[in-house]
Amino acid sequence: MKRRVIIENFAKIRHAELEIKPMMMFVGDNNSGKSYLMSLLWGLTSDSNWVLARLTDEVKRTKLYGECERYVLECIRSEGKNILTREWSRSFYVLLNQCIEQNKNQFVSDVFNKNIQIGKLELGIEDERKIEIEFSFQTEYNIVDTQDKKTADGQEDYIHYNKIMWVEICQDYHTGIQIADDYVSNCGEYVEFILRTLLRYWGELLKVGNNIVFLPSSRTGFVLSKNLLTNNIYENSLNRFPNMDQDSRDIYFTKPVISFLKLLNDVGEKEGKNYKLEQLAEFMEHTILHGTIEIQNKMSKSFLYKPQTLNEPIQMYLASAIVTEIAPLYLICKYRYRMTQVFIEEPEMCMHPKLQTIVARILIRLCNMGIPVSLTTHSDIIIQHVNNMLRVNNSDKKHELMEKYKIEEQDLLDAEKVGVYQFICRENDSSEIMELKAGDMGFETTTFSNAFEEMLELTYDI
């Protein structure tokens, strides 16, 4: 399945067209819109996206909606199994994008907790598989005792039929909605149900217990002030309110950041059965932390750092920035958090070049576990490590290189799994976003190479 998103006139971004891949990397200039775009993608792939499928009066007045509504009514009346043809699938996706056009500003305002506009937001999908819509009956039996209908015993059995519309997608996802007796007047509800299901399919939200992790920049500040910030969440939810003035609204965190603070407050007891995550945490202990991070108080979730060289743990504010920066990623791996996707801003923060390579290795391993990873970065070292893993994977000397440099199969990448987008600030205060294609040497990020060339030119002239 290929998923695309088209964005126009959003923050500094005039136009962007992205293909969603298991590993996404946003590179380029500061203040060019990378974090804005990644927060938007978080919203599109989280449960926050439901508002986009809401049917508005404007959409209901369109010819396409009328056609889709008649199709759904015919399916309900037929009470059989119906398979969406590709033509009908496209029709419903066009209708979904019409809803998105109507609801896009409310959606981005909700994600960013401030009034914000977006010129265009459009989703695309290419899938060879079919989407099946099956209609069936469920029957439940109730004993009803009424004055006007009684048997000799004073009771009579009545069979109540609950008609359910089941939506099955590629045998991966099965969900249903009950059909009311007066289904004609309620048909919009069933059309919207199909649109919400298609939206969840686009966002790959079909798994039970969907947990999307967002690790913002300035993780050190959030880790050290977590309890204070969490108290504020409980006091006012850190959400915008319609009666606030604009200046007051702008002080609130975005929904992705709020989800991060909630994660720090919830992480604790081990979840799930993904022991590969626990092994990844142990890898961080040996290569980055040289120690462990412990939870002091299970209620308030106070974190302590225990170096290998000390017998007793120390407070996090006494630890190095490397510890506090990697702590959130380490904790969700250590406690096998049921994450289904990871967004991380500037994973190289405070890292020595050697450690940046290790962090890149960790993110690749997450991706190869089936956990998609999206990141913003200013690190040419992370990009180069990704390029190296792409090249090793395709090298004739693959096994020789793997043995020499202690590279494991889980460290390698396929170029088809990686999407790299370069952000370039223009003079008109807008950003151009270019999709970079992998060549023989991997992804060439001119935003880094141009800066190096300019520095080297000055060095030679001196």
C-alpha atoms as one frame of an Amber mdcrd trajectory, in Angstrom:
protein
   0.000   0.000   0.000   1.350   3.417  -0.979   0.168   6.374   1.065   0.688
   9.994   0.088  -0.154  13.341   1.631  -0.261  16.687  -0.183   0.069  19.917
   1.801  -0.047  23.544   0.672   0.262  26.893   2.447   0.916  25.514   5.900
   3.210  27.557   8.146   6.233  28.271   5.907   5.507  25.320   3.652   4.085
  26.396   0.308   3.851  22.914  -1.157   4.834  19.416  -0.087   3.968  16.006
  -1.436   5.162  13.099   0.668   5.003   9.360   0.317   4.702   7.794   3.752
   7.407   5.167   4.303   8.618   3.046   7.245  11.504   5.472   7.827  11.021
   9.185   7.126  13.795  11.770   7.547  13.309  15.532   7.376  16.559  17.441
   6.929  17.444  21.025   6.132  17.471  24.595   7.329  16.446  25.747  10.782
  13.004  27.325  11.069  11.925  25.782   7.769   8.841  23.873   8.966  10.228
  20.392   9.723   8.667  20.169  13.190   5.383  21.598  11.920   5.182  18.953
   9.241   6.101  16.107  11.582   3.498  17.220  14.132   0.935  17.263  11.343
   1.898  13.709  10.333   1.553  12.661  13.976  -2.004  13.994  13.875  -2.810
  12.221  10.613  -1.617   8.866  11.937  -3.169   9.189  15.407  -6.707   9.038
  16.731  -6.775  12.827  16.415  -7.603  12.398  12.724 -11.249  11.376  13.248
 -12.537  14.936  12.751 -11.319  14.888   9.140 -13.982  12.353   8.138 -16.869
  14.384   9.551 -19.625  15.001   7.007 -20.530  18.676   6.759 -23.674  20.175
   5.228 -21.580  21.401   2.287 -20.355  17.874   1.546 -23.848  16.403   1.892
 -25.089  18.760  -0.821 -22.576  17.462  -3.380 -23.476  15.102  -6.225 -20.786
  12.646  -5.142 -22.228  12.339  -1.641 -25.652  11.601  -3.109 -24.154   8.804
  -5.240 -22.281   7.301  -2.271 -25.372   7.500  -0.090 -27.478   5.672  -2.693
 -24.778   3.008  -2.969 -24.803   2.427   0.794 -28.612   2.267   0.854 -28.589
  -0.347  -1.894 -26.028  -2.386   0.044 -28.118  -2.241   3.218 -31.253  -3.316
   1.373 -29.449  -6.190  -0.354 -28.386  -7.642   3.001 -25.616  -9.515   1.248
 -21.894  -9.331   0.784 -20.718  -6.360  -1.237 -17.202  -5.671  -2.480 -16.188
  -2.131  -3.291 -14.925  -1.941  -6.849 -11.883   0.196  -7.479 -14.160   2.819
  -8.990 -16.252   2.959  -5.822 -13.135   2.900  -3.645 -11.860   5.945  -5.501
 -15.251   7.619  -5.122 -15.233   7.159  -1.362 -11.661   8.457  -1.135 -12.620
  11.505  -3.180 -15.542  12.032  -0.802 -13.153  11.633   2.152 -10.909  14.342
   0.717 -13.937  16.604   0.293 -14.609  16.143   4.016 -10.943  16.831   4.759
 -11.169  20.067   2.780 -14.049  21.179   5.009 -12.503  20.058   8.317  -8.779
  20.660   7.765  -8.527  23.923   9.726 -10.302  22.512  12.756  -8.020  19.467
  12.589  -4.737  21.415  12.517  -6.006  23.820  15.193  -6.774  20.845  17.431
  -3.356  19.264  16.825  -1.437  22.490  17.489  -3.753  23.863  20.207  -3.935
  27.228  18.485  -5.905  28.769  15.665  -3.987  27.850  12.555  -4.894  27.615
   8.875  -3.827  25.221   6.148  -4.400  25.872   2.472  -4.623  22.281   1.297
  -4.573  18.866   2.912  -5.175  15.854   0.712  -4.614  12.146   1.249  -3.913
   9.590  -1.437  -3.669   5.823  -1.415  -2.735   3.162  -3.928  -3.628  -0.398
  -3.026  -4.072  -3.461  -5.182  -6.109  -5.180  -2.487  -9.886  -4.875  -2.277
 -11.959  -3.378   0.498 -14.899  -5.593   1.354 -18.151  -4.375   2.850 -20.293
  -7.207   4.159 -23.778  -6.901   5.602 -25.113  -9.542   7.979 -27.565 -10.118
  10.792 -27.011 -10.690  14.461 -29.821 -12.141  16.522 -30.383 -11.819  20.228
 -33.272 -13.291  22.196 -35.152 -11.366  24.860 -38.043 -12.376  27.103 -40.720
  -9.689  26.866 -43.697  -9.493  29.225 -46.331  -6.992  28.062 -50.001  -6.422
  28.810 -51.146  -6.630  25.199 -49.067  -9.702  24.170 -49.074 -12.653  26.542
 -49.145 -16.391  26.254 -51.016 -18.600  28.675 -47.968 -18.385  30.955 -47.979
 -14.610  30.784 -44.783 -14.473  28.724 -43.773 -14.755  25.116 -40.379 -14.999
  23.409 -39.631 -12.275  20.904 -36.675 -12.376  18.528 -34.988  -9.004  18.065
 -32.851  -8.663  14.947 -29.951  -6.252  15.123 -28.742  -5.468  11.635 -25.013
  -4.828  11.549 -22.969  -3.356   8.718 -19.557  -4.999   8.803 -16.587  -3.361
   7.101 -13.708  -5.693   6.418 -10.440  -4.397   4.940  -8.150  -6.915   3.291
  -8.931  -9.470   6.008  -6.787  -7.334   8.350  -9.494  -5.256   9.983 -13.090
  -5.998  10.891 -15.442  -3.444  12.399 -19.165  -2.916  12.447 -21.960  -0.469
  13.099 -25.554  -1.241  13.982 -28.148  -0.320  11.362 -31.233   1.418  12.737
 -34.743   0.501  11.567 -35.062   3.954  10.013 -31.789   3.578   8.137 -32.803
   5.808   5.227 -32.861   8.987   7.310 -29.677   7.915   9.114 -27.739   6.945
   6.004 -25.204   9.761   6.488 -24.058   8.042   9.679 -23.170   4.892   7.740
 -21.429   6.796   4.942 -19.347   8.612   7.566 -18.551   5.287   9.238 -17.074
   4.011   5.972 -15.071   7.248   5.577 -13.682   6.963   9.126 -12.706   3.358
   8.446 -10.891   4.347   5.242  -9.126   7.138   7.140  -7.974   4.687   9.800
  -6.769   2.404   7.028  -4.763   5.265   5.492  -3.221   6.072   8.869  -2.531
   2.381   9.549  -4.574   2.665  12.735  -6.122  -0.754  12.344  -4.138  -2.378
  15.151  -5.699  -2.733  18.571  -4.034  -0.530  21.172  -2.542   1.990  18.785
   0.210   3.906  20.624   2.102   6.516  18.648   5.169   7.914  20.416   6.232
  11.518  19.827   9.606  12.536  21.277   9.969  16.314  20.951  13.164  18.345
  20.956  14.341  19.721  24.318  13.724  16.327  25.903  16.091  17.238  28.747
  13.867  20.116  29.806  10.743  17.980  29.664  12.304  15.113  31.623  13.614
  17.399  34.381  10.381  19.402  34.717   7.976  16.537  34.037   6.144  16.575
  37.353   5.562  20.318  37.279   4.256  20.164  33.731   2.087  17.127  34.496
   0.437  19.018  37.343  -0.476  21.745  34.870  -1.986  19.130  32.563  -4.244
  17.948  35.356  -5.225  21.515  36.177  -6.203  22.693  32.713  -5.386  19.826
  30.276  -3.061  22.236  28.435  -5.727  22.517  25.750  -6.946  25.655  24.086
 -10.330  27.101  25.017 -12.556  29.101  22.661 -12.986  31.985  25.118  -9.240
  32.592  25.470  -7.563  35.453  23.693  -4.972  34.587  21.054  -1.970  35.394
  23.274  -3.223  33.007  25.954  -3.836  30.207  23.472  -0.303  30.339  22.154
   1.230  29.324  25.507  -0.243  25.823  25.332   1.622  22.776  24.154   0.719
  20.922  20.993  -1.137  17.618  21.235   1.996  15.601  20.293   3.910  17.192
  23.186   1.010  16.555  25.558   1.024  12.897  24.487   4.765  12.807  25.280
   4.243  14.166  28.794   1.488  11.623  29.360   3.840   8.888  28.193   6.490
   9.954  30.741   3.862   9.862  33.443   2.472   6.457  32.439   5.611   4.451
  31.663   6.409   1.935  34.353   5.271  -1.663  34.524   6.426  -3.778  31.610
   3.886  -4.097  28.835   3.526  -6.438  25.893   5.809  -9.302  24.898   8.249
  -7.507  22.623  11.521  -8.671  24.117  13.405  -7.150  21.180  12.595  -3.744
  22.679  14.071  -4.822  25.995  17.194  -6.000  24.181  17.377  -2.578  22.522
  17.225  -0.958  25.973  20.119  -3.149  27.106  22.023  -2.101  23.979  21.558
   1.554  25.033  22.740   0.754  28.550  26.047  -0.593  27.235  26.698   1.854
  24.401  25.224   5.225  25.465  24.103   5.295  29.095  26.844   3.158  30.673
  24.312   2.582  33.372  20.549   2.340  33.848  17.614   4.658  34.454  15.305
   3.654  37.292  11.863   4.776  38.402  11.982   6.003  41.999   8.280   6.570
  42.635   5.698   4.611  40.658   3.026   7.221  41.384   4.873  10.396  40.424
   7.317   8.619  38.069  10.529  10.239  39.340  13.533   9.037  37.363  17.009
   8.274  38.713  20.223   7.521  36.839  22.495   4.766  38.120  25.945   4.821
  36.467  27.939   1.605  36.304  30.646   3.264  38.410  28.388   4.153  41.369
  26.612   2.010  43.940  23.713   4.424  44.392  21.578   6.190  41.761  21.657
   9.964  41.369  19.013  12.531  40.506  18.512  13.151  36.801  19.504  16.809
  37.053  22.987  15.627  38.089  23.311  13.378  35.034  24.743  14.504  31.702
  22.533  15.822  28.926  23.184  12.610  26.986  21.343  10.662  29.703  18.351
  12.973  29.877  18.065  13.194  26.084  18.056   9.433  25.516  15.971   8.667
  28.631  12.491   8.697  26.983  13.524   6.398  24.139  15.314   4.117  26.594
  12.311   3.927  28.938   9.781   2.999  26.262  12.123   0.223  25.118  12.960
  -0.972  28.636   9.303  -1.279  29.593   8.299  -2.741  26.222   5.823   0.058
  25.596   3.248  -1.051  23.003   4.289   1.566  20.486   3.168   1.255  16.890
   5.056   4.263  15.504   7.777   6.704  16.634   8.252  10.377  15.799  11.466
  11.905  17.137  12.887  15.388  16.747  16.646  15.820  16.482  17.734  12.478
  17.978  21.350  13.662  17.743  20.817  16.311  20.435  23.896  16.602  22.717
  25.475  13.538  21.095  29.114  13.019  20.173  29.471  11.856  16.519  30.136
   8.285  17.685  26.931   8.278  19.716  24.979   9.756  16.804  25.902   6.665
  14.820  24.613   4.467  17.643  21.334   6.400  17.815  20.909   5.960  14.053
  21.485   2.256  14.542  18.792   2.130  17.240  16.245   3.897  15.025  16.967
   1.531  12.124  16.444  -1.445  14.420  13.078  -0.043  15.524  12.086   0.332
  11.878  13.110  -3.258  11.164  10.949  -4.400  14.094   7.940  -3.112  12.166
   7.722   0.168  14.109   7.783   3.064  11.595  10.194   5.882  12.518  10.009
   9.535  11.444  12.695  12.031  12.461  13.904  15.551  11.943  17.669  15.935
  11.959  20.579  18.306  11.342  23.056  15.449  11.573  24.980  14.532   8.447
  26.371  11.628  10.506  22.928  10.050  10.924  22.284  10.479   7.197  25.670
   8.956   6.373  25.062   5.982   8.647  21.724   5.338   6.911  23.500   5.582
   3.554  26.159   3.135   4.728  23.542   0.591   5.811  21.798   0.929   2.437
  25.078   0.345   0.605  26.185  -2.578   2.788  22.824  -4.218   2.168  23.409
  -4.037  -1.611  27.154  -4.688  -1.573  28.813  -7.713  -3.139  30.985  -7.750
   0.008  27.970  -7.641   2.333  28.928 -10.537   4.641  32.573  -9.516   4.747
  31.649  -5.953   5.734  29.124  -7.161   8.301  31.722  -9.351   9.966  34.433
  -6.676   9.945  32.251  -3.885  11.366  30.038  -6.103  13.595  26.919  -5.210
  11.630  23.848  -7.364  12.175  21.015  -8.063   9.767  18.702  -5.864  11.863
  21.070  -2.907  11.206  20.575  -2.955   7.435  18.054  -1.012   5.388  16.349
  -1.209   2.022  16.168   2.102   0.116  12.495   1.441  -0.679  11.732   1.740
   3.028  13.299   5.198   3.391  11.930   8.615   2.467  14.202  11.661   2.792
  12.888  15.208   2.371  15.082  18.301   2.297  13.739  21.653   3.541  15.207
  24.803   1.998  14.328  28.323   3.169  13.675  30.785   0.353  13.982  34.584
   0.327  10.201  35.073   0.386  10.058  33.506   3.882   8.726  30.244   2.521
  10.203  26.755   2.434  10.730  24.473  -0.510  10.521  20.750   0.220  12.362
  18.387  -2.090  12.126  14.620  -2.070  15.620  13.150  -2.328  16.153   9.966
  -4.308  18.727   7.374  -3.305  21.669   7.053  -5.699  24.623   4.700  -5.705
  26.029   6.520  -2.656  22.684   6.790  -0.881  20.860  10.031  -0.219  22.824
  13.183  -1.047  21.731  16.009   1.238  23.004  19.226  -0.308  21.909  21.205
   2.736  24.892  19.650   4.556  27.368  19.305   1.694  26.936  22.956   0.622
  27.695  24.140   4.154  30.828  21.969   4.290  32.017  23.200   0.896  31.649
  26.816   1.963  33.617  26.155   5.153  36.358  24.289   3.256  36.609  27.084
   0.702  37.291  29.551   3.495  39.839  27.110   5.017  41.731  26.835   1.724
  41.710  30.615   1.205  43.136  31.173   4.698
